Amino acid sequence: MELQKTDVLLNENDTYLQGFKDCVPTLFGYMSVGFAFGIVGTASNLSVWEIACLSILVYAGSAQFIICALMVAQAPIAAIILTTFVVNLRHLLLCLTIAPYFKQYSLLKNIGIGALVTDETFGVATTKASKQLYLHDKWMNGLNITAYLCWIAVTILGAVLGQWISNPEALGLDYALAAMFVALLILQLENVLQSKIKHYLLVMTYVILLMVGLSMIMPSHIAVLLSTVIAATIGVVTDK
């Protein structure tokens, strides 16, 4: 009955096409970062086929950059797998956040949606969710699949063209991922109420200080996760 009710409420803002349209603004970030990853992957002695497989199976920009760095450093396979798992744990938190908006759908549909959630599609989804009580699977799939296909295409293109670029760092391409996250942060702050901005900035300060301090006594990827969890907890407790 809930599914039928949701279908009745379906409108032009909840279709696959609308999901595609809402994804378009984020595609510019995907294109720059994906293209940069393709080039960095080629510089790390990965073939075009291997880069394509990483994009299809891993589908996580930060993790894919880290995989390349660890492979260049000749890290053991177990370390690469564990690091990728730890870095991508944040996706569990992302999916838990938006899961209540899809509770009217089956487990299989929710797995399909969650498997393709990224930082960018999460940002778009939470912005839409702040304006309504539910999200439609058609809209979310249109958003996710558009981003997924774009990522695969641009990473392969970057890999092909990267064969003629021997030093991607000289072009600043290794900074592309960080630049995209800065842009996403600014977009998120634009959607925060004026009274909340000070609180958000304070929490981000906690994250930075904790990350710097913890990275002195433990691996940086673990320090990032711990500092995020600790700062987020402080943020929840102090948010009135």
N, C-alpha and C positions, 0 to 999 in steps of 0.2 A: 504494500500500500504506500509505503514511504517513497519507493522508486517512482510509482505512478504520480504521486503528488509532485515530486521534483520535476518529472517530465512535463507536467502541466505548467509549471512555473518557468520552463525553458523559454528564453526570448532571444532576440538577435544579439544580445551581449553575452550569451553563454554558449555559443557555437564553436565548432572547430575553426571556422574562418575568423571569428573574433579573437580566439586564442592566438592564431597566427598573427593577426594585426597587432595585438598587444605585445607580442614577442619582438616585433620588428625593431623597436628602439634599442633593445638590448643586443641585437645582432651585430651592431658595429663593434661592441666590446668583444663578442665572440670572434669576430673576424680578425681583429688585431691580435688578440691573445692566441687564437688558434693558428694563425699564420706564423706567429712568433714561435709557437711550440714546434710546428713542422720544421722550421729552420734550425732551431736548437736541437731537435731530435736528429736531424741529418748530421749536424756538427758533432753529435754524440755517437756517430757511426751506426745509427739505426737505419734500416732500409725503409723505403716508402711503404712497403707492405707491413712491416713491424709497427711503424707509426700509425697506420690505419687501424691495425688491430688494437693498439693501445686506446685510440679514440673510441672505437666501437665497444670494447669490453670494459675499459676502466672509466672512461668518460668523466674525468675530473682534472681540470687544468692544473691545479696546484700539485696534485699527486703525480701527474704525468711529467711535470718539470722535475719533481723530486726523483722520480724513477730514472730519468736521464742523468741527473747529477750523480746518483748512487752507482749507476752502471759505469760512468766514466771513472768513478773512484774505485771501481772493481769490488764493490760491496757484495757480500754473500747474498744469495737469492732469498734466504730466510729473513735477512735484515730488510731487504727491499719490500717483501710482502708485508712484514710487520709494520714498517714505517708507513706504507700506503694505507694499511688498515687503520692505523692510529690517526693519520691525517684526515681520513674520510669519515671518522666517527662523528664529526659534526653533522653529517647528513642525517644521522639518527635524530638529533635534536631538531633539525629543520622539518623532518617528516612528522615528528611528534607534535610540532607546533601547528601544522596545517591539517593534521589527521581529523580533528573534530569537524571540519568543514566537508568531509567526505564520508562520514559515518553511515550515510544512507545507502552506500554502495557496497558491493560484495568484497570479500577479502582479496580475491583475484584482481579486481579492478584497482583496489588500493595498492597492491603490490606493483602493478603496472605503472601507476602514477608515481609512487615513491621511488621506483628504480631510476626514473629520469629527472628527478628533482635536482636542481643545481642552486647555487647561491643566487644566481640571477633570476631564475624562474620562481624561486622562493620569494624573492623581493617583490616581483610582480604580483604573485598570488596573495601575499599578505597585504599589499596595498589594496587589492580588490576586495579581500575579505574584510578589511576595516570598514567597508561601505555596505556590506550585506551579511546575512546570517549563514549563507551557504555558498559553496562553489560547485559548479557542474563538472562532471568528468570530461565531457566533450570539450569544454573550454580549456581545461587543464591539459588534456592530451594534445590539443592543438598547439598550446604554448610549449609543452615539453618536447614534442616531436619536431617542431620547427627548429628549436634550439639544438636538438640532438643532431639532426641532419646537417644543419649549418656548421656545427663544430667538426663533424667528420669531414665535410667537404673542404673547409678552409685549412684543416691540419694537413690533409693530403696535398692540397695546392702548395702550402708552405714547404712541405717535404720535397716536392718536385722542384720548386724554384730554389730551395735551400742548397741544392747540390752545387750552385754557383756562388754561394755566400759562405766563405770559410770562417769568418769571424763575426757571429751575430751580436756579440757584446759591443762591438765597435759601433753598431747602429742603435744601441740601446734596447734591443729586442728582449733582453733578459729582464727588463723592467716592465714589460707589457702587462704581466699578471698583476703586479702590485698597483699599477696605474688604474686598472679596471676596478680593483677593490676600493680604491680611494674614490673613484667616481660613484660607485654603488653606495658608499657611505654617505656621500653628499646628498644623493637622491633620497636616501632613507631619512636623513636629518630634515629634509624639506617637508616630509610628511609627519614630522613630530610636532606636537603642540609647543608653542613658545615657552610655556611653563615647564616643559619636560626637557628642553634642550640642555639646560645646565646640568640636570641629573644625568643625561646620556653622556655628556662630555666628561663628567666626573668619573663615570664608570669606565669610559675608554682610557682615562688617565690611569685608573687602577690596573687595567689590563697591561698597559705599556710598562708601568713600574714593576708589576709582578713578573712580566715576561723577561725583562732585563735582569731582575734579581735571580729568578729561578734558572735562567739559562746559564748562570755561572756555576751551578752545582748539578745540572742534569742536561741531557740532550735537548736541543732547542725545540724539536717537534713535540716532546712531552711537556716542556715548559709552556708552549703556546696553549696546549689543551688545558693544563692545570690553571694557568692564569685566567683563561677565559671562564672556566667553571667557577673559580673563586670570585672573580669580579662580577659575574652574572648573579651569583648568590648574594653578594653584597648589594647589588643593584635591586634585587627583589626585596630584600629586607628593608632597605632604606627608602624604597618607593612608597610614598604615602597614597 
